[in-house]
């Protein structure tokens, strides 16, 4: 085994902030090499340099022992380096086939004929266990299938080094194991995988070597067999994490939310029907299921973004079925949305303005009909500090932040309003382990104070760690409701696939 990539003294700074500082990293051929670190540690910047999306300020890159320059993703792909980004780069209205071959040379033809590539793509699918219907439009695929298409795209372009950026953040446990099977097949076929993740259990399962970044500096590179998950966590954050302190429910509580015989759905939402459940005050109710089985529709009906076909929703003793989003917010419903980019943030606005959204018309932010910017500054600075948001200034646009830091802004804003009910959808997706623990502690604090949490998450560890009871959804219906103590991963998996 020999080195395939060597990064030497790589540096990148944005203004006075170093994203990468004096990074020396060697990737060996045939390894699964994991890159871990907190949000803003420099992982994505370093990989974007390797993929040609960002130019380094200093340092050298070597590929198979030769010094090279990678000025664009086109250069990287030509060398055999491919990257699957956390946010997929697919055309929703195109078929799988069209997306895979999009941008490739027409092979001397005047008319673009994607069908000519079918047999070659099918062979790759068979070789690496990446089966997907080539004639299906991307918009009709599950998240896991979209990821397969992204991997097929770079394999078809001849990638031998594959960078996977947070690949399991949006997958179910079953889909994660399927991805790991593909990674093992890739390694057996002389590929190299660079795996970026916040999930230490998965890093410990799949890696050969692990490199930890902290504040733009490479702390260490270790062999997986030489360290524990606790050791890797310490490398990432520089301190030990105390276990989460969780308490059970104190007997029977009052009902906070009652959903009865709910039916909803439209052309953009998976249909749900016969949905009935209750959520008590001082309870965390988890919602598990393979993505696309109605969880998003359920959440959108409860927050008021989608109307109901039948059934009703009662919150704190009041029927809110016909209330608007704003009215529900005023009554005490907070929402951490699944898609922070389109639903959770106003991207062009500053962090400060995003943090006061929803309270900008209330005292102390609103004073004599105008915004009290001194109070806005105080609140936003406190939240930035409390949630460890890595940002140059509260005035910086949230569009410039990493995905994890964007998520911290959303969670901080929603919890700061002290809602009676928090609907938390994927609250720690893409967030580092230290901040993830803090967010989970905040949700437990909501429960401790008598509030309620409806937790929708694809992370079964998170669901099991926080929930008092768990609803499992399959094909738009509730396939089971379990008490926390009976919700094993096997039982949850069976219900998630309608086999309970």
N, C-alpha and C positions, 0 to 999 in steps of 0.2 A: 504494500500500500504506500502511495506517495502523495505529496501535497498537490492539490489541484488549484487552490486559491490561496494567495498570501496578501494580506493587507499590511502595509508597512507605514507606521507613523502617520496614519490618517487623521486629519484635523478638519473640522468644519465649525464655523461660528456664524451666528446670526446677530449682528450688532456686537454687543459686549458679552453675549451668552454663547458658551461653547456647547454645541450639540455633541461633538466628538472631539476628544483631545488625546493625541498621541496613541492612537489605537494600533496595536500590533496583533494580528489575528491570523492563524493558519487553519485552513479547512482541508482535511485529508480526503482523498478520493474514496468513495464508498461508505462514508460516514453519514449518520444522521447527527448533525451538529446543531444543538439548540442554543438560541440567543435569548437570554432572559434579562429582566430588569423592570423597574417601575416605569409608569408613564412619564415620558420626558427624559428617560435615561439615555436615549440616543440610538435605540435599536433600529427604528425605522429609517432614521437618517443614514445610518451606516449601510443598511441594505439598499436604500435608494441610491447611494453612491455606487455600490457594486452593480446595481442594475442600470446605472446611467441616467437616473432621473434627477440627481443632485450632483453638482460638481464639488469635489473636495477643495479646500483652501490649501492643503498641503498633503504630502504623502504619495505613496506609490501603490499600484495594484499589479500583482503578478498572476498570470494564468498559465498553469502547467509549466512553471519556471520561467516564463517570458514576461518581461515588463510590458504592460499594455496601457492604453488609454481607452476609457469607456465614456464616450461623450453623450450617448443617448441609449435608450432601450434597444434601438435597432442594432447598435454595436454589441450590446450584451447578448442579444438573441443570436447574432451572427457567430459569437464565440461559443454558444451553447449554454448560456445562462438565462433562465426563465424565472418569472416571479408571479405568484398568485397573490393578489392584494386582498386585504381584509374586505374592502368594498369592491365587489366584482365589477369588471369592465366589459360588460356584455350589452348588446343591443336587444332590448326586450321583445321587439316586434319581429326580429329575425329568428329563423330556425336554429337549432343546434348546429347543423351542418354549415349554415351560412356564417355563424359566429366563429366557428373553428377556422374556416379558410379566409375569413375577411382580412383583406390587406395583403394576401399572398399574390405573387406574380401570376398572371393568367396563363403561363406556360405557352406563350406564342399564339394564343387564341385571341381573336378580337372580341369575342363574347365570353363573359364570365360564366363558367359552367361548374358550379360547386359539386355536381354529381360525379365528376371525374375523380374526386378525392375519396369517395365513399368507401371503396375497398381498403384503401390504406388506413383510413381512420378506424374502420371496423377491426382491422388487425391490431391496432394499438389498444382499442377497447378490450379486446380479448386477452391480449398479453398482460394487461395490468388491472383487470377486473373493474373497468370503468364503464360499465354498460349504461347507455342512455339512448333514448329514441332520437335519432338524428333529424327526424322530420318535425319534432315538436318545437313550438315557439318557446323562447326563453321565458316569457312572461307566465307560461303555464307550468313551469318547473318548480319543484321545492328548492329550498336553499341548498340542501346537500347535493342535489343534481346539478345546480348551477355551478357549484364548486368543481364537480367532475368535469364540466365543460371547460372551465378555466384551465384545469390540469391537462386535459386533452389538447387544448390550444397550444400550450407551450411544448408538450411532447411532440406534437405533429411538426412543430418548427425545429425539432432536433435538440431540445434542451437536454443537457446532461447534468447540469447543476440546477436544482429547483429550489427556489426560495418560497416558503409558505408562511405568510404573515397572518398570525392568529387564526389558523385554519379551523380550529375546533370551537371557536367562540360561539358559533351559531348552529352547531351540530348536536344531535341527540347522542347518547352513549352508544347506541347501535351504529349510527352513522360514523362516529369517531373511530370505532373499531374497524369499520369498513375502510376508512381512510388509512388507518395504520397498516391494514393488510396491503393496501396499494403501495404505501411507503416501503414496506418490506420487500415487495416485488420489485420496486424501483432499485433498491439497494442491491438485490440479487442480480439485477441486470446492468450493473456497473454505473448506476446513477449516484449522485450525491445530493443530499437534502439538507437545507438550512431551515430549521424549524423555529419560528418565533412564537412564543406562547407565554401566558400568565399562569397556566394551569400546571402546577408543579407535579401533580400525580401523573399527568400525561407526559411531561418532560422526562420524569424518571422512568417511565415505561418505554419510551420510544428512542431515547437518545443514546449515542455512543459517547459524545463529549458535550459539555455544557459550558458556555461562556456567559458570565454575568457582567452587565454594565450598570454603573451607578453614576449619575450626574455627568454623563458623557465620557466616563473613564472606564476602561476595561479592568475589572477587579481581579478576575482570574479565569483560567480555563482549566476544567477538571474532567477526568474520566467519570462516567456515571457510576461505575461500580465502586469508586473511591469515596463517594459522598452520600449523605442522606438528603431527603427533601428539606429537612430543617437546616442543614448546612447551606443548601442552595438559597433558601429564603434569607438566611443571614447575609450571604454574599450580595443579594439583591438590595436589601434595605438597611444593612448595617446594624441590625438589632434583632432580638428574638421576639417573635409574635406570641403573645399570650393566647391561650385557647378562648374561643367565644363562650361567654357566659349566657346560657339560655335557660329560661324558666318555663314551666308548663302553665296551663290556664288554671286560674283559681276558681274551680267549680263552674256552675252554669252562669253565663253572663247574658246581659241584655243583647238583643239583636241590633246590629248596626245596619246591615244591608240584607234585604230579602229580595231574591230574584225568583219569579214564579212563571213557569210555562213560557219561557222566552223563546221567540222565534224571530230571526232576522237574517239579513244577507242581501247582497246585490251583485252586480256584475263584477265588482272588484273585491268582494269579500266572500269567503267561504261561508256557506249557510250554516246556521245553528238552529236547533229546534228542541223543544221539550227540556229546556235548561231550567232547572230549579235547584236552588241552594240558599243557605243563609250564612252570614258572616257575623260573628259576635263581637261585641266591644272587648278589647283586650285580647284579640286573637289574630294570628297570622294564618291565613288560608292560602295554601299553595295551589297553583294550577299548572299541572304537568301535561305533556303531550308532544308528539312530533309536530313541528311547526307546520301550519297550514290546515290544522284540524279544527279551526274555529275559535282559537284563543283570541286572535286579533279582533274578530267580529264581536266576541263577548265583551272585550274591553271597550271597544268603540261604542257599543250600545250603552254601557254603564256610564261612560264619561259624556255621552251625548253627541258624539261625532257621527253616529249612525242611528237612524230611526228603527223602531221595532215593527215587525209585522203583526205580532200578537204578544200577549203576556204583559207583565208589569214589573217595575223596579221600585222598591220602597227603601228610602234611605233615612235613617234616624226617625222612623215613624211617619214619614211623609212620602207620598207617591210622587216620584220625580220623572216618571216615564216620558212626559211631554216637556220637561224643562230643557233649556238650552245649555250649552257647555258652560257659559259664563254663570248662569244661575246655579248650576251644580257646584261650580268652583266656590261661589259665594256661600253656599250652604255647608262647605267644608270638605269637598272632595279634592284631593291632590292627585296628580297624574305624572308619573315618570314614564314617558312613551317609549315604545320599542325602537323607533327610528329617531334618534336624537337630531339627525341632520335636517329632516324635513318637518318633524312635528315638535321637537323639543326646543329648538333654538331659532333665533333670528340671526342668521350667520353674519350679515354685514354689520350688525350692531356690536358694541363693546361688551365685554364681560360684565361691566357695571350695569349697563342697561338690561342685559339679559337676566341678571340676578334680581332686579326689582320688578320684572314683568309679573303682573298679577297683583302687586301691592302698590302700584304707582298712583292709584287713585285713593289710597287710604293714608291716614295719618300713621306715622310721622313723615312718610315720604311726601304726601300731598299736604301742602300748607298754604292756606289762603288762595286756593285755586291754582297753585303752581307747584312744580316739583322742587322739593328741598334737596338740592344736590349735595349739601354737606351731610345730610342724613343718609342719602344714597351711597355716598362715599364710605361712611362708617359701616353700614350694613354689608356692602359688597366686600370691603377689606376684611371684615370679620369672617365672612363665609369663605373667601379665598384662602385665608389662613387655616380655618377649621378643617377644610376639605383638601388642604395641601395642593391647591391648583397651581401648576407650574406655568407662570405667565409673566411677561415682562412688566405689565402694568394693567390695572383694572380697565384702562381706556383702550386696551388692545382688542381688536375684533376677534370674536370667538372662532371665526373661520380659519385663523392662523394656528389654532390649538390642535394638539393630537386628539384622537378619538376619545381616549381615556379622560383627558382633561375637559373635553366638551361634556362628557357624561357627568363629571363631578359638578359642573356648573348647573346642569339640569337638576340633579339630585339635591344640591344645596338649596336651590331656589324653591323647589317644591316642599321640602321638609321645613324650611324656614317659615312657611306660612302656617305651620302647626295645624294641618288638616285633621279632621276627625277620621277620615278614611284616606289611606294612601293606596292607589293602584299602581303597583310597581312592576313594570314590564322590562325584563332583562336588566335589572338595575346595576349589575356589576359587569356587564358585557364589555370586554376590552379594557377593564380597569385592573391595575396592578394589585398584588396580594395585600399590601398594606392598606391601600385605599378601599379595596374590596371589603376587608374586615371592618373598616370604619363605617362604610355604608350599611353593612349588615347590622352592626351595633346600633346605628341610628334607627333602623327599622325595628329592632328589638326594643329600643327606647320608646318608639311610638306605641308599641304594645304595652309596655310597662306603665305608660301614662294613661292607659285606658282607651287608646286609639285602636284602629283596626287597619290591617294590611291585607290586600289581595295581591299575592306575589305570583306573577306569571314569569316562568323562567325555563329555559331549555337546559339549564345546569341542574342536574338531579342532585348533586352534592349540596347546592344552595337550597333547593326545595326541601331536602331532608333535614338540613341543618337548622332551618328557620321555622318550618311550618308546624302548627299544632294539628291541622288536618290537611289532607291533600285531595283535590279534585283531579281526576285524570280525564282528558278529553280525547275522543276518537271519532272522526267522521262527523263532526258537528254536534255530537252528543256527549253527555257525561257517561263514561264507561265504568266509573267507580269512584267512590269517596272513601278514603282510608284515614284512620287515625295514624298519627305520626309513628307510633311504635310498631305498627303492622306494615308500614310502607317500605318493604325491602326493595332493592333495585330490581330483583327478578320480578316481583309482583307488579311494580310500576311499569316495567318493560312490557309485561304481558298485557296490561290494560291499555298501554299506549298504542298497541297494535291490535286492539279489539279482541284479545284472546282471554280476557279475564272472566 
